[in-house]
C-alpha cells in the first residue's frame, strides 16, 4: 500500500549562528527553515480488522486515511514527501521514521504544529493570546 516514496533534497541551507533562540521571528527573506506538515488521503474502510485499527483516524470525516508528511522551504519549494503512513501513526513518529531528520543539518530549525512536539529542532508557533499582542 505504499503509494508515495520518500524524496529528500540532499542538503538544506544552513542558518546563521545567531538562530539558536526559538523566539526568533520567522522571516522568509532572512532565514531558511523547514515547514513540516501532515496531510491526509482518504481511503475506503479496510475489510481486515487490524488494518481498520491501523488506518483509523478519528479527526477525519472519512475516518480511514493515509498520512503523508510534506516539508517545504519558505520559497514554496517542496523538499520532502514521505511515503504513506497509516492514519493512526503520530506525526512525530512519521517525522522520525521518514529520514528527514537525518538529511537535515543540525542547525536547521523545523516549524511544525503541535503534532510534532518532542523533537529538539522543532519549533511550534505560539498562538497570539485572545485580545493580546
VEXZA-726093 format. One record per atom (N, C-alpha, C): residue in one letter; x, y, z. Coordinates in steps of 0.05 Angstrom, whole numbers, plus 5000, padded with zeros to 4 digits. Example, Ala and Ser with C-alpha at 12.3 -4.5 7.8 and 13.67 -1.06 7.14 Angstrom:
% VEXZA-726093
A526448865156/A524649105156/A526449345156/S525749555142/S527349795143/S525850015157/
This chain:
% VEXZA-726093
X501649765000/X500050005000/X501750255000/X504350234995/X506050474994/X505750614967/X504050814966/X503550954941/X505751154935/X506651304955/X508651514952/X511251414964/X513451504952/X516151434962/X517451694972/X519251654991/X520651885003/X522552004982/X522752264983/X524752404967/X525552644983/X528152674987/X529252885004/X531453024989/X531553294991/X533753444980/X536253354994/X538453324979/X540953234992/X542053415013/X541653675011/X542753855031/X540954095034/X540554175059/X538854405064/X540554645073/X539654875068/X541255115074/X541655145104/X544055235111/X544755265139/X543855545149/X543155555175/X542255805186/X544655965198/X544256215203/X546356385215/X546756295244/X549156365255/X549856285282/X548056395303/X546756615298/X545056745319/X542256635319/X541756415307/X539056305304/X538256105326/X539756095347/X539255895369/X536755965385/X535956215385/X533656295401/X531056215387/X529356055401/X526955955389/X524756165386/X525156405397/X523156615395/X523756795371/X525656725354/X526356885331/X523856905312/X523457145301/X521257195283/X521957045257/X519956915246/X520356755221/X520056935197/X522257015186/X522157195163/X523357035139/X521756985119/X522756825097/X525056945082/X525257205081/X527457335066/X530057315080/X530057255106/X532557255122/X533456975129/X531656795135/X532456535146/X531356305130/X532856095129/X531955855115/X531255635136/X528755605139/X527755395158/X525855215143/X525354985154/X523454805141/X520654825154/X518654815138/X515854805147/X514954515142/X514154375163/X513354095160/X510454065169/X508953915153/X506153865160/X505353595149/X503053495159/X501953245151/X499253285138/X498753155116/X496153165103/X495052885102/X492552865094/X491152605095/X490052535067/X490052285061/X488852175037/X486751975046/X484252025040/X482051855049/X482151585033/X481651375047/X481451105035/X478850975044/X478050765029/X475750615037/X476350455063/X474250395078/X474650245102/X475849965096/X478149905107/X479349645102/X477549415113/X477549185100/X475948965109/X477148825133/X479848815134/X481248685156/X481148865182/X480448745205/X480148885230/X482749025238/X485048895235/X487649015242/X488249255225/X487649235199/X488149465182/X486249695188/X483749625196/X481849845204/X483049995228/X484149855247/X485349985270/X487750155262/X489350055243/X491750195235/X491150455220/X489150445202/X488550665184/X486350855195/X485250795218/X483150955230/X484351215240/X482951435234/X483751705244/X481251855251/X480751875277/X478151985287/X477652275279/X479752425273/X479352715268/X478552765239/X478252565223/X477552595195/X474752495190/X473152625174/X470352535169/X470252265156/X472252195140/X472151925127/X473151715146/X474551785166/X475551605187/X477851425180/X478351365154/X480551185147/X482251335127/X484851365134/X486651535117/X489451425116/X490851515096/X493851515095/X494651785105/X496951795119/X498152055126/X500652085109/X500952325098/X503252395082/X504552645094/X507152635099/X508652865110/X509953015088/X509653275088/X510853445068/X512453665081/X514853715071/X516553935081/X517254115059/X517254375065/X517954575044/X519654795057/X520954945041/X522355185050/X520555425046/X521355655056/X519655895055/X519155985026/X520755905008/X520455994980/X518655804964/X516855664978/X514855494967/X515955264950/X518255164958/X519454934944/X519254694962/X517954484953/X517654234968/X520354094967/X521354024991/X523953884993/X523653605003/X521253525012/X520953255023/X517953175021/X517552925012/X514852805013/X515352525024/X514052455045/X514352185057/X512751975042/X513251735048/X511451515039/X508851545054/X506851385046/X504251385060/X504451225086/X503451345108/X503351205134/X500451165142/X499950965158/X497250915168/X496151165183/X493551205183/X492351435196/X492751445226/X493251225238/X493551225268/X496451295276/X498251325257/X501051395263/X501251685272/X502751735293/X503052015303/X504952165285/X504452425283/X506152595266/X509052585273/X509652595299/X512452595308/X513852335300/X512352115300/X513451855292/X514051855262/X512251965247/X512751985218/X515252155212/X515552375227/X517952545223/X520452385229/X520452235251/X522852085259/X523451855240/X521351725230/X521751495212/X522151565183/X521551815175/X521551895147/X524351935136/X526351965153/X529052025144/X529652315141/X527652485145/X528052775142/X530052885162/X529952795187/X531752895208/X534652825201/X535152595190/X537852505184/X538952665160/X537252765143/X538052915119/X538253215125/X537353305148/X537353585155/X539653645173/X541053865167/X543353945184/X542354025211/X544053995231/X543154035259/X542254315265/X543254515252/X542554795258/X540154895242/X538854725227/X536454795213/X534054745232/X532354945235/X530054915252/X527654855236/X525954685247/X523554585234/X521054715247/X519354835231/X516954965241/X514654765235/X513154695256/X511054495253/X508854555273/X506654395272/X504454435291/X504854265316/X502954255333/X503154125359/X503553815356/X502853705334/X503253415329/X506253335328/X508053535327/X510853475325/X512453545350/X511053605372/X512353665397/X514053425406/X516453475415/X518153255425/X520853235411/X521253365389/X523753355375/X525253615380/X527853595385/X529453825393/X529354055374/X529454015348/X529654225329/X526954325318/X524754235330/X522154315321/X521154555337/X520254755323/X519154995335/X516154995330/X514655015352/X511755025350/X510855315352/X509755435331/X508855715333/X506855755356/X507155975371/X505256035393/X502956195382/X500556135391/X498256295383/X498356565397/X497356765384/X497157025396/X494857005417/X495357105441/X493257095462/X490757255453/X488457155461/X485957295454/X485957575464/X485857765446/X485858055453/X488558155461/X490657995458/X493358085466/X495158125443/X497658195449/X499658245428/X501558015427/
